[in-house]
Amino acid sequence: MSEPPRRPSAEAAGHAPRPSGLGAIAAGDAPRAGATGPQKAAAGFVLLMAALGAMNAFAVDIVIPALGAISEGFGIDGESKPQWAILAMFLGMACSQLCLGPVSDRWGRRPAIFVGMGVALAGGLLASLAPGFGWLVAGRFLQGFGTGGLRVVSYAIMRDRFSGDEMARVVALTNSVFVLMVFTAPIFGTLMVEFAHWRWVFAVTALQALATTVWFALAQPETLTEEKRRPISPRAVGRTFVEMLRIRAMLASVIAISAVFGAFATFLSSAHAVLGGIYDLTWGLPLAFGGISACFGLVSFANSRLVTRIGAPRLTRGALVLWAVSGVGGGVVFAAAFGGVPPLIVFMLWLGPTLALFGILFGNLLAMGLTPMGDRAGSASSVLSASGTLCGVALGAVMVELWDGTVLPLAGIIGAAGIVGLVATRWGKVC
């Protein structure tokens, strides 16, 4: 497929949402409300934006150590069914990523944040009080829907206030705090399970939503003025989405990001079944996540230094090749030498560096996918994020069905994701 003849896009005509979140960064438009010249971000602002962006990841990771206790509490047999407490979050996130950004463009950043936080608070309370596992899954869906778009809106707030090098610095700082929060989440989850009750895990996420809402209400004014807001036209938005998917580079990026994020989300949803079920990790689970986070941080830092020298396409192509080789090769070795269950140290030495490649793949694929979109970058970022999250739900469901008490399904999904991503990006001439 090739790019269709150029015509004024729906967003350029003012009928669809303006670029928001990551899309606003890619669009590179001039500073908006509050951006009256060079500014420096205060530490409190950076922490608040990181707290908003990490809400969904924290709510996912804090639950992983509690999945075993949840299974016992509801009398669930097997290691795979409790994974829906994670997958439901991803499903809710995918839905909100498509709508919360445009809502913030229409009614302002603060109302969008308050709506998301309110839904997340309700979901956390429902999950903590759930009389059955189905109710818990429903609460987790609400949590995902409430928190899923907060990271998009937080990027929009940062773009409202800053631009250029200072914008990049703020994003880097918030991402550093984000990684720290994600690393500590399994520790809190383990403490709740060991010294309280698994229901407190969900209560903590509800309290986090409430506290962050109060903090945001007191500390962050509206950054999008009335004259900068745009109406929402569902028909125009839908037409823009269809036009974007007719562009080969964009479609290739959607496929690649869906495969890559899907594989990463599959690990998150199956982490308890693999690390807790196979290797019987309890207090060791936060340490395992810490090791993976350390690898992720090192690779992300290396990517930030190398991308301007080597280029995103070459780095991404190399990372996809490594992912494919690592997944397929690891699966073959694990099956032939260890019967599908390698020693923990061998598994972690494979898993940490393999998952760390996600630090190269996701950001670079997202940036390359947004590059040709111009004034449609806001909608494009929503499509890319939501498609990856939906694929995470789909692959997680596949993992539930393929679960056989070994690490082979996980290795196979990672290898397949690398192959699909490599083929898609070569076909779309993305890298």
DABELBEL-V826293 format. One line per field, one symbol per residue. burial: I if it has 9 or more other ideal C-beta (glycine too) atoms within 8 Angstrom, else O. Layout:
BEGIN
burial->???
END
This chain:
BEGIN
burial->OOOOOOOOIIIOIOOIIOIIIIIIIIIOOOIIIOIOOOIOIOOOIIIIIIIIIIIIIIIIIIIIIIIIIIIOOIOIOOIIIIIIIIIIIIIIIIIIIOIIIIIIIIOIIIIIIIIIIIIIIIIIIIIIOIOOIOIIIIIIIIIIIIIIIIIIIIIIIIIIIIOOOIIOIIIIIIIIIIIOIIIOIIIIIIIIIOOOOIOIIIIIIIIIIIOIIOIIIOOIOOIIOOOOIIOIIOOIIOIIIOIIIIIIIIIIIIIIIIIIIIIIIIIIIIIIIIIIIIIOIIOIIIOIIIIIIIIIIIIIOOIOOIIOOOOIIIIIIOIIIIIIIIIIIIIOIIIOOIOIIIOOOIIIOIIIIIIIIIIIIIIIIIIIIIOOIOIIIIIIIIIIIIIIIIIIIIIIIIIIOOIOOIIIIIIIIIIIIIIIIIOIIOOIOII
END
